[in-house]
Amino acid sequence: MTLLAPTDSMAVLALVLVIVALGMAMENRPRIGQFGVLFIILFPALLSALDILPRAATVYGIVVQDFVPLSLPMLLFQADLRRIWRESGRVIIAFLGAALATVIGALIALPLVNLGAEEGVWVGILTAGFIGGSANAGSVAVAMNKASDPMMGVAVASVFAVAVPFLALLLSLPNMPRLWRLFSPQPLEHVTLPGAGGGVSSRGITSLSLASSLALSAVIVAVSDITAQWLDYGPAKFLMITLLSVLFATLLPRQAARLTGHYELGQILIYCFFAVIGVQINFVLAMTEGAEIMLFTAILLTVHLVLLSVFGRLLKLNGAELAVASNACILSPPTAAAMAVARGWHALVTPAILCGVFGYAIANLVGITLAEFL
């Protein structure tokens, strides 16, 4: 019995939105900005462990089935592939290396651990999350009918048990000279230029731009849903959402630029999903049943760092570029941008965000491909 009953939809949604608001407030504070998403996922886990939030509720289904697909186009309306390639420079090359290293790490880890009868599906879900973000992991999970699987909570808890130390390692690497030189011996150049960074800017947000963004997202989701039904292939829905959104951003950049507030609105929706995933996290269960996922994640991340370092040496990329690319790939654009700001790598802030957005654009395809063919 929990304090909030599963049928108390408005009360449960209210608490979820409060948690999301607090997490977003944390993101606006430089010293703790990189921990905002962690709070949104881990605090609901604490509330569910204390029997305050239910682990299953009617409103969670709405978040998973409606919020997630609706948020994806809004997160991708700035994914102009030409702009990403033009402005991200060396960091996008590092990011591509990071993504490739992640896939190789997953393929190396797969035969070494036992993820169960549908291990290929879970490899696809986890890899999509590492290349893109939790939104992509959620999308692939929904596409493969695993969003409500109890194993999802175990997987998230197990990944966080390894990913949090990974974040700490990335943040502290520059303070460990020997490891930093081992990671990349290249000198840091052109990464501390003042005024070169900043987030993806947007003009004033209006009710018209919000309504237009929401309407366009709904149309894209509806068309994708109809296409998936016509093909009789559920995962096609999220592939179509990604394809249509990226095509709009790339082929109609001026029209996409007129839309403002879409990223923020999409962020709110997807953060609600993060909170719902957090509610399902059971760290006790993860320690008893998630050992294989933790081992899989540890192997994947180790291979990721080793191969990325080798890749960086071959292409003479410096440690800052590699660290930001790794953060944007394995964690998220906000944590990558926050790390760039915290380390004074101002010229890498915008590339960190753009590379992370590029990760959003390709992760669903990578994840669903792995889930289908492994």
N, C-alpha and C positions, 0 to 999 in steps of 0.2 A: 504493500500500500504506500503510495507516494503522496506528498503534500498536495501536489497538483494532479488531479485525476486525468487519465488519457482523454476523457471526453471534454475537459475544460479547454476547448480549443483556443479561445481568445486569451485566456490567462497564460497558457503555454506559449502562444505566439508572442504575447507581450514580453515575457521573460526572455525569449529568444532574441527579440529585437533590442531589448535593453543590453543584453550581452554583446550583440553586434555593435551597438552604439559605443559601448565602453571600449571594445577592441579597436574600433576606428579612431576613437579619441587617443588611444595609446599610440597609434600609428602616426599621429600628428606631433608627437613628442620625440625629438631626435634621439635621446638616450635610450628610449625603450621602444622606438618605432618598429624594430624588427620582431618584437615579441607580440605585436597586436594580434596577428593571425593565430599564434600559438595560444593566446588567451581565449580567443573565440572558440577554439576547438577543445582546449583542456578544461576550461572552467565548467562548461556543461557536463563534462565527464565527472567532475567533482560533485556537481549538483545531483547527478543521477546516482552516484555512489552514496550520497547522503539521503537518498529517497525524497528529493525535492522535485526533480523533474522525472517524468516517466520515461522509460527506455523506448516505449512505443506509444504513439498517439495519432489521432486522426489527422492533425495538422501537419505532421511530419510527411505524410503521403503527398500532401499538396506541395510541400516544399520540394520533395524529390521529383515528383512527376511534372510539376509546372514551373517552379522557380528555376530549376537547373537549366532546362532547355531555353527558357525565356532569357536567362542571363547571358548565355553564350554569345549570341549576336552582338549584344551591347558591349561585351568585353572585346570583341573582335572588329568593331567598326573603325578602329584606328590601325588595324593590321595591314596597312598599305605595304605590300612586299617590296615595291620599288624604293619607298622611303626607308624602310628598315635596312635594306642593303646599302643604300646611299649614305645614311647617317651613322650606322653602327660600325662601319669600317672593320677594323681588326677584331673587335669584340664579337661580331656575328660569326667570324671564322672560328674564334675560340668556342663560341656557343655550339656551332655545328659539330666541332670536335667533342664537346662535352656530351651532346645528345648521342653521338655515335658511340662514345665510350660507355654511356649508360646502357644502350642496347646490348653492346658486347658484354658488359658486366652482367646483365640479366641472363644472357645466353650461357655464360660461363657458370653462373650461380645455379641455374635450373637443374642440371644433372647432379649437383652436389647436395641438394636439399629435397625434402619431400613435402610438397605443397598440397598433396591430396589428389583425388581423381581428376579434378578440373584444374590442374596446376597451370596449364597454358592460359586459361582465363584470368587467373590471379596474377600471373606474370604480366599479362597485357594491362590489367588494371594498375598494378604497381608501377610499371614502366611509364605508362601514360602520366601518372601522378608525378613521377620524377622529372620527366622531360617538360611537361607543361605545368601542372599544379593540381591541387586537390579538385578543382573544377573538372579537369580532364579525367582524373581518376573516377570521380563521380559520374561523369558522362559515360565512360566506358562501362562502369558498373551498372548503370541504368540500361545501357544498350545490351548488355549481356545478362540482364535480369538478376543482378547480384546486389543491388542497392539495399535491399531489405534482408539480405542474408546475414545471420548472426556472425559469420566469419568476417564480414566487413568491419565490424567494430574491433574484432581481434586484430585484423590486419592494420587498421589505423593506429591502434595502440602500440602494436609491435614496431611499426615504421617510426612512430614518434620516439620510441625508446632508443632508437639508433639515430634518427635524424636530428634530434636536439643536440646531442654531443657533436654531430657533424657540423651544425651551425656554429657551435662554440669553437670548434677547430678552425673553421674558415675565418671567424672573427679574430682569432688569436694568432693565426699563422704569421702575419707580418711582424709580430712581436717575438718570434722565435727565429733568429737569424739563420741558424744552420738548416732548419727545416724549410725556411722560406727560400734559401738559395738552392736547396735540393729540389724544391717544387719548380722553381724557374730561376736560372742564373741571369736572365736578361735584366738590364737596368730599367727602372721606372722612368719612362719618358712620356710627356704629353698627357699625363693623367691628372695633374694637379692644377690645371689652368683655371683661374678664377672666372666664374660666370659662364663656363662652358657647359655646365650641367643643367639640372632642373628637370622637373617631371614633364610629362606630356601636357602641354598647356591647353587651356580651353577658354573660350570667351565666356561671357556671362551666361549662366544657365537660365533658361526661360521655361515657362509651362508648355509653350508650343514645342520647343526642342525636346523636352522630356516626353510629351505625348507622341511626337513624331518618332522618336527613338523606340518607344514602347510599341507603337503600332507596327513599325517596320520589323521589329524583332518578332512580334506575334505572327506577321505574315510569313516571315522566313521559316518560323517553327511550323506553322500550318502547312506550308508547301512541302517542307521536309517530311512532315508526318504523313501526308498524302502519298508522297513518293515512296516512303518506306512501306506503306501498306500496299501500294501498287506492285512493288518489287517483292512483297512478302518476305522482307528481310529487315528486322527491327533495327540492327546497328546502323543501317543506311540513314536513319533519321539524323543521327549526330554527325555523320560524315557530310550529309547535305547541308546541315546547319553551318558547319565549318566552311564548306566550299562556297556557299552563297554569301556568307558574311565577308569572307576574305576577298571574293570577287568584287563585291560592292565597294569595299575599302580600297582595292587596288585599281579597279577600272573607273570608278567614280569618286576620286579623292576630294574634289571640290564639294560635291554634295555631302560626302561623309564629314567633311570639315565643318559644314554648317550645323551638324547635329552636335549639341553640347549637353553634357550631363549624363550621356549614355553610359560611360564607364562607371561613374559613381553609382548610378542606379543598378547596373549589372553587378557591381561589387556588393551592394547591399543584399541583393537576391542570393548571390553565391555564398556570401558570408552566412546567411541563414542556413544554407545547406551545410556549411562547415560546422555550425553549432549543432545541427541535427546529427551529423556524423559523430560529433563529440559526445553527444548523449549516449550513443551506443558503445562508446569505448569502455572497456572493462580491463584495467591494467592487471588485475589479479588473474583474470582469464588469459591475458596476453602472456604473462610470465609462465603460466602452466600449459597453455595450448599454442602460444604464438612463438615458441622458440625457433621453429623452422623459418618463419617469416622474418624474425629478427636476424637469423643467420643469413638468409637470402639477401636482406637489405645490407648487412655488413659487408658481405662479399661484393655485392653490386657497387657499393660506394667506394670500397677499396680499389677495385678494378677501375672505376670511374676516375679516381684521383691519379692513379698511376699512369693510365693511358693518356689522360689530359696533360699530365706533366711531360710525357714523351712527345705528344702532339705539339705542345707549346715549344719545346726545344727544337723540333724540326722546323717550325715556322717562325722561330725567334719571337714568340709572344712573351710579354713580361708577366710577372706574377699577379699584378693587379688585374690585368685583362683576363687571365685564367681564373682567378678567384671570383671575379664578378660574373663571368660566364658560368662557372660552376654553381654559384649561388642562384643565378637566374634560372638555371636548368633544374637543379635538384630541389630548390626551395621555392622561391617566387620572385616576381619583379619587385614588389615592395621591399622584401628583405635584401635583395641585391642592391637596390637603390639606396636603402638605409645604410648598408655596409659601405658603399662608395662615399656617401656623405660623411659617415663617421670616420673613415680613414683619410678624408681629404682628397679623394680621387674625383674631383668635381667633373672632370671631362668624361667620366664614365657613368654618370648618373642616368642621362638620357639613353645611352646604349644599353644600360642594364634593363631599363623599362621596355625598350623596343625589342630586345632579344627575348625577354620574358613573354611579350605578346606574340612574338614569332613562335615561341614554344607552345603557347596556347593553340596556335593555328595548326601545328603539325602533330601534336601529341595524340589527339583522338585517332588519327589515321594510323600512327605507329602502334598505339595500344590495341585497337580493334584488329589490326593485322596480326599482331602477336597472339591475341586471344583466339583468333580463328584458326591459325595455322600451326601453333605449337601443340 
